[in-house]
Amino acid sequence: MATRNIDEFLRKEWRNTVNPDLQKERDTRTFNTDELTYILDGGKEKTRRRREIEKLLFAEPLFHCDSLAKFSKSELYENAIHRTLRINELKKANNWTQEDYDIAVRCLNYEVGFVIHLSMFIPALERLATDEQKAKWLPLAESYRILGTYAQTELGHGTNLMALETTATFDPRTDEFVLRTPQLSSMKWWPGSLGKTATHAIVLAQLIIGNKNYGMNPFMVQLRSLEDHMPLPGITVGDIGAKLGANSNDNGFLILNDVRIPRENMLARNSKVTKDGRFIQTSTNKANYATMVLVRLNIIKWAQDTMKNGSLIAIRYSAVRRQSSLQAGGPEMQVLDYQTQQYKIFPGLAVSYALFFTHEAMMKEYEIAYAQIMRGNNQLLGQIHGQLSGLKALVSDLVTYELEMCRRSCGGHGYLKASVIGETLLHALPLVTVEGENTVMYLQCARYLMKQIAKALAGQDVDEPASYLKQDIHLYTCPVQKGEHCTNPISLMKIYTHRAHSAIASVARQLQFDLESGKDQSSAFNNNLVSLVQAAKAHCQLCMIKHFVEGVSALERTCSENLVSVLTQLCLYFGLHGIVTSSGEFLESEAIGLQQLEWIKAEELKSLAAIRPNAVALVDAFDMHDQTVMSALGRYDGNAYQHLFEAAKREPMNQTEVLPAYYKYLRDLIKGQPQAKL
Ligand SMILES: Cc1cc2nc3c(=O)[nH]c(=O)nc-3n(C[C@H](O)[C@H](O)[C@H](O)COP(=O)(O)OP(=O)(O)OC[C@H]3O[C@@H](n4cnc5c(N)ncnc54)[C@H](O)[C@@H]3O)c2cc1C
């Protein structure tokens, strides 16, 4: 590529050619990418269906994404709504199932409207409303006759739900609730679609009957007129302003000034208020967590899609970018061949696949738990809540870190909007905050683990994901006794298990010690927060490696040897890299010793070289459409420079040779004339 001249870049034929460096990667891969694509899609038929949907979508200019960069916030907002309406039409015209619809949304990289309506408002109705309430509101919501949001967070409180200040006071005289945000800090702040779109909100508020507070409960509140979209009396609502990313979504604020709603608008699946003002709890209010749990599961999928985007851009670009040489006078190398470049971007690639297998496994667990919850049995709720709280945090931590590494790996061009990698990172950043700030999520998982270890120590049954806490940690001998042992994923899993067990047991002991030394419960807890977070992280890392190892090993029965061998290599790398990056903790827990760490480090570097020949094929297997990825650097044809130049030509400032600023300021400056009055 370096030898091509500018005329060649500008000729039209490049559009029909693939960059030779990228083609070479494809020619030398060792497995069939289609086979892997089918697995990622859930089967050959599903791949065919997705491709059909992509074809339909991208035949329409509305869904071409390369134009989004130049849009203002309100244009992005309008465009997202326009897209959703068009997808709804396509769904109807083509008899799409909900699964087809979700595929379409993912193909558009989630650049659509009504995200909260679909991902939170409707699921919350399904989980929190009675059958009667569902019959009333669900058909309206599903047909977009009402547009919803989920309004929980307030200006003053997000994490501490118990401290939310919005009140819903029961007025028995009128059989109504009176909703109020009594002070500045209590206004709702952040809910998606609240600003300018939602006609209705599920508002989380403290239920007050008489002088007694019955805690947080969900209420359906109409915000805007269904005639002219004006806010209803007592309601002040608006957009909270520009964000770092996701600006097509109108996150909003809401002030409720004694807004009256009928008693039937309390979503009463789990608790209700009778006409004479009695509070009846029909099921544990823990069931309210079912919605949050679902969103956390969806975040894993979202994170996976985002990571795929970043890895694909970084790896394809690294294959076509040539820079410097290791031999004086030698040809410039593909930057993908530098070990340091591989070290920067292969972790993100491995995370993409680890997330695939983790999401698959957690989805199965969720479906079992959800079926039970809907039958009124919350037995599995604590387990799934504990697991998904921690995993949501770990996954979003990993993805945001690795995306920034991918962005850096693209050098200067990674800072251009046309590379899209920065935007991908900005879109991913809220994942560490939404649906529970990550530290707080780890701590929820840690609380769950503390309960599990207490049970294990008392000889009681322990939930399956934490069953390793019943093993005798003192019987542990490291499964890596020679360098070659590091290439066994089961051995790595054992190391992770030991480290998680040791971290959990150690913080449980310290908590016990603090309590016995006279500290009260809360100070003892605060004294150990950092270790609790580390213990939760260790447990979640174990979950991820376990799902990855088990997922790949299940493929052995049905897939080609070549494919299984490539995925095993990637899984191995994921495990080795995780140990090396947290080596202090693994050593401290005595899951490994210094000698083992040396072997593991050597094996980790060897893995880079083993993954290298299939790196491009592993991102090609994502089979992401260029219009989904939207990146000048990550196109399938690998013609990064041509696409960058095309993007520069589209830049609005380049639409005229001389800008108004020249006549206003530059002309006089250049001509040495005094500036006209500024
Ligand atoms: C893009 C985006 C979209 C959103 N959409 C919605 C929506 O649709 N609906 C909605 O209701 N909300 C929404 N939110 C709000 C989101 O749910 C909250 O921001 C989130 O729950 C975190 O709460 P917080 O902002 O109060 O953070 P804080 O709790 O104030 O966190 C600040 C710091 O305090 C620390 N901290 C807080 N509590 C503890 C603790 N107990 N122990 C240790 N450390 C602690 C945190 O770790 C963090 O470092 C959205 C937010 C964003 C960014």
Ligand as a Chemical Component Dictionary entry (heavy atoms), coordinates in Angstrom:
data_LIG
# 
_chem_comp.id                   LIG 
_chem_comp.type                 NON-POLYMER 
_chem_comp.pdbx_formal_charge   0 
_chem_comp.three_letter_code    LIG 
# 
loop_
_chem_comp_atom.comp_id 
_chem_comp_atom.atom_id 
_chem_comp_atom.alt_atom_id 
_chem_comp_atom.type_symbol 
_chem_comp_atom.charge 
_chem_comp_atom.model_Cartn_x 
_chem_comp_atom.model_Cartn_y 
_chem_comp_atom.model_Cartn_z 
_chem_comp_atom.pdbx_ordinal 
LIG C1  C1  C 0 -26.544 7.469 29.831 1  
LIG C2  C2  C 0 -27.346 7.253 31.079 2  
LIG C3  C3  C 0 -28.668 6.812 30.981 3  
LIG C4  C4  C 0 -29.456 6.636 32.128 4  
LIG N1  N1  N 0 -30.759 6.231 32.006 5  
LIG C5  C5  C 0 -31.545 6.141 33.112 6  
LIG C6  C6  C 0 -32.944 5.781 33.010 7  
LIG O1  O1  O 0 -33.461 5.513 31.919 8  
LIG N2  N2  N 0 -33.699 5.751 34.136 9  
LIG C7  C7  C 0 -33.161 6.043 35.355 10 
LIG O2  O2  O 0 -33.898 6.027 36.339 11 
LIG N3  N3  N 0 -31.837 6.351 35.498 12 
LIG C8  C8  C 0 -31.031 6.417 34.415 13 
LIG N4  N4  N 0 -29.691 6.735 34.538 14 
LIG C9  C9  C 0 -29.120 6.986 35.865 15 
LIG C10 C10 C 0 -28.251 5.849 36.377 16 
LIG O3  O3  O 0 -29.038 4.739 36.666 17 
LIG C11 C11 C 0 -27.472 6.348 37.619 18 
LIG O4  O4  O 0 -26.599 7.372 37.172 19 
LIG C12 C12 C 0 -26.706 5.199 38.239 20 
LIG O5  O5  O 0 -27.581 4.358 38.925 21 
LIG C13 C13 C 0 -25.606 5.677 39.214 22 
LIG O6  O6  O 0 -26.138 6.452 40.217 23 
LIG P1  P1  P 0 -25.558 7.895 40.557 24 
LIG O7  O7  O 0 -25.479 8.690 39.300 25 
LIG O8  O8  O 0 -26.397 8.417 41.662 26 
LIG O9  O9  O 0 -24.105 7.666 41.074 27 
LIG P2  P2  P 0 -23.581 7.833 42.606 28 
LIG O10 O10 O 0 -24.250 6.783 43.401 29 
LIG O11 O11 O 0 -23.743 9.232 43.057 30 
LIG O12 O12 O 0 -22.078 7.483 42.390 31 
LIG C14 C14 C 0 -21.011 8.402 42.623 32 
LIG C15 C15 C 0 -19.832 7.628 43.273 33 
LIG O13 O13 O 0 -20.206 7.202 44.571 34 
LIG C16 C16 C 0 -19.892 5.828 44.752 35 
LIG N5  N5  N 0 -20.894 5.198 45.638 36 
LIG C17 C17 C 0 -22.220 5.466 45.706 37 
LIG N6  N6  N 0 -22.808 4.668 46.609 38 
LIG C18 C18 C 0 -21.866 3.870 47.118 39 
LIG C19 C19 C 0 -21.861 2.808 48.068 40 
LIG N7  N7  N 0 -22.973 2.419 48.677 41 
LIG N8  N8  N 0 -20.707 2.201 48.354 42 
LIG C20 C20 C 0 -19.572 2.569 47.746 43 
LIG N9  N9  N 0 -19.505 3.565 46.809 44 
LIG C21 C21 C 0 -20.635 4.195 46.500 45 
LIG C22 C22 C 0 -19.975 5.220 43.353 46 
LIG O14 O14 O 0 -19.186 4.050 43.266 47 
LIG C23 C23 C 0 -19.440 6.374 42.493 48 
LIG O15 O15 O 0 -18.028 6.280 42.429 49 
LIG C24 C24 C 0 -28.886 6.908 33.407 50 
LIG C25 C25 C 0 -27.547 7.331 33.516 51 
LIG C26 C26 C 0 -26.783 7.505 32.364 52 
LIG C27 C27 C 0 -25.349 7.961 32.497 53 
# 
loop_
_chem_comp_bond.comp_id 
_chem_comp_bond.atom_id_1 
_chem_comp_bond.atom_id_2 
_chem_comp_bond.value_order 
_chem_comp_bond.pdbx_ordinal 
LIG C1  C2  SING 1  
LIG C2  C3  SING 2  
LIG C2  C26 DOUB 3  
LIG C3  C4  DOUB 4  
LIG C4  N1  SING 5  
LIG C4  C24 SING 6  
LIG N1  C5  DOUB 7  
LIG C5  C6  SING 8  
LIG C5  C8  SING 9  
LIG C6  O1  DOUB 10 
LIG C6  N2  SING 11 
LIG N2  C7  SING 12 
LIG C7  O2  DOUB 13 
LIG C7  N3  SING 14 
LIG N3  C8  DOUB 15 
LIG C8  N4  SING 16 
LIG N4  C9  SING 17 
LIG N4  C24 SING 18 
LIG C9  C10 SING 19 
LIG C10 O3  SING 20 
LIG C10 C11 SING 21 
LIG C11 O4  SING 22 
LIG C11 C12 SING 23 
LIG C12 O5  SING 24 
LIG C12 C13 SING 25 
LIG C13 O6  SING 26 
LIG O6  P1  SING 27 
LIG P1  O7  DOUB 28 
LIG P1  O8  SING 29 
LIG P1  O9  SING 30 
LIG O9  P2  SING 31 
LIG P2  O10 DOUB 32 
LIG P2  O11 SING 33 
LIG P2  O12 SING 34 
LIG O12 C14 SING 35 
LIG C14 C15 SING 36 
LIG C15 O13 SING 37 
LIG C15 C23 SING 38 
LIG O13 C16 SING 39 
LIG C16 N5  SING 40 
LIG C16 C22 SING 41 
LIG N5  C17 SING 42 
LIG N5  C21 SING 43 
LIG C17 N6  DOUB 44 
LIG N6  C18 SING 45 
LIG C18 C19 SING 46 
LIG C18 C21 DOUB 47 
LIG C19 N7  SING 48 
LIG C19 N8  DOUB 49 
LIG N8  C20 SING 50 
LIG C20 N9  DOUB 51 
LIG N9  C21 SING 52 
LIG C22 O14 SING 53 
LIG C22 C23 SING 54 
LIG C23 O15 SING 55 
LIG C24 C25 DOUB 56 
LIG C25 C26 SING 57 
LIG C26 C27 SING 58 
# 
